[in-house]
Amino acid sequence: MVEDQIKWNKKYKVKTVDISHPDMFFVENIGSIQGKTILDLAGGDGKNSLYLASQNYDVTLLDISSEAITRLNQFASDKNLKISSIIMDLDDLQAFQEIDKFDNIIISFFKPSIKLFQLLYSRLNPKGRIFLHTYSIDQHLVHGFPKRFCLDKDEFTHLSPHLTLIDHQKQKSNDSFLENYIFELK
Ligand SMILES: C[S@@+](CC[C@H](N)C(=O)[O-])C[C@H]1O[C@@H](n2cnc3c(N)ncnc32)[C@H](O)[C@@H]1O
């Protein structure tokens, strides 16, 4: 949606802080990553992409915000890392189905639409994996965070006949209620 692009471009344009630390979920589960290629879906300015590229993975970050990608490119250049990027609106499901396939798709702090989630398998190589790490419904119930950004109980667990759930954990990090899923292509 154009509104999302405007909103996120504004946020990233005024963001002054340096790159954030990668999410511990990806650091702790690096051994579960398959193959070499990773798509960081709605990856923002790349805190996880930069970490994974530094660990010699071949990373592509996709986001709607050109300002996020500008920040990513600056960080990558500062760290002498190579990260590919795609500026794309994930509401455009046709365009999404035309991108390359990857060994892994990682998603952090972004809730895919049901339709998008059902298409993710099509962008995975054989035995490819999806790592999903974002707010659980408790973040809404306890903190009033908007419900539409939170994962409902088991919302994605049985949604795709093409995916096997291989790990699911709840996580409490500082004051945040999070959920971690790992799916594998059947
Ligand atoms: C909360 S941020 C998370 C960014 C990153 N994954 C992280 O954990 O730092 C949400 C991201 O989703 C992106 N986004 C929002 N709507 C989008 C859409 N329709 N298509 C692609 N990216 C979108 C925003 O630009 C933003 O970078």
The ligand as a Gaussian input file, in Angstrom:
#p B3LYP/6-31G(d) Opt

LIG

0 1
 C        8.612000      -3.171000      12.309000
 S        9.542000      -3.040000      10.821000
 C       10.568000      -4.469000      10.949000
 C       11.779000      -4.370000      10.098000
 C       12.780000      -5.522000      10.270000
 N       12.220000      -6.797000       9.910000
 C       13.314000      -5.543000      11.671000
 O       12.981000      -6.466000      12.439000
 O       14.072000      -4.622000      12.006000
 C        8.355000      -3.496000       9.584000
 C        8.914000      -3.405000       8.175000
 O        7.915000      -3.823000       7.248000
 C        8.024000      -3.019000       6.088000
 N        6.717000      -3.083000       5.412000
 C        5.534000      -2.628000       5.870000
 N        4.553000      -2.862000       4.979000
 C        5.155000      -3.470000       3.912000
 C        4.690000      -3.956000       2.653000
 N        3.395000      -3.853000       2.310000
 N        5.562000      -4.512000       1.806000
 C        6.889000      -4.618000       2.144000
 N        7.394000      -4.185000       3.312000
 C        6.543000      -3.608000       4.188000
 C        8.373000      -1.634000       6.624000
 O        8.963000      -0.789000       5.666000
 C        9.315000      -1.992000       7.763000
 O       10.663000      -1.996000       7.339000

